[in-house]
């Protein structure tokens, strides 16, 4: 699979002086630099990389061609962060998926849409758990739990008391949710389905009341 910048023609860049393709930075990697005038190319393990300037906006472009590296994962770093980790010859891009689904039966398209919906919902739930935790601990740094009750307006939770490690009362959720200009902040808690199971919502001894464990919610949001 080839990835390009869709620029034509390319104005190729000269030999780079730094970055992951410079010989001085990766002397033990086994990366072979092909010293042609144009393009500046690096090849290793069936992968071929080219570095050039974009004619569109002058950006430095790194193009990776993986046609000869089938069956091998490719991991791409920008400075210290991973920007891609997978099998580019097997992974389906969003453009490829859209092209495939355009002519697929409606049932197949619906299944794909539902999968995207569930993925988006899970992401919203993780973010909501983290935001609620941050909101509570901004006002009550020593808080550990919050009691939850089923809302009579829908299938979601409403916050009640904010508690410490020993279940002592520290404050009220409403005071946190509507603190200052946070008139719409309470919606984050309502993103959590009261009929779903979450690792950070555990039963309390008082029947329908539940505990929102702030420590576990923070872990869930970061996972």
ABEGO torsion letter per residue (X at the ends): XBBBAGBOBBBBBBBBABEAABAAABAAAGBBBBBBAOBBBBBBGGBBBBBBBBAAAGBBBBBBBAAAABGBBBBBBBEABBABBEBAAABBBAAAAAAAAAABBAAAAAAAAAAAAAAAAAAAAAAAAAAAAAAAAAABAABABBBBBBBAAEBBBBBBBBBBAAGBBAEBAAAAAABEABAAAAAAAAABBAABBBAABBBBAAEABBBBBAAAAAAAAAX
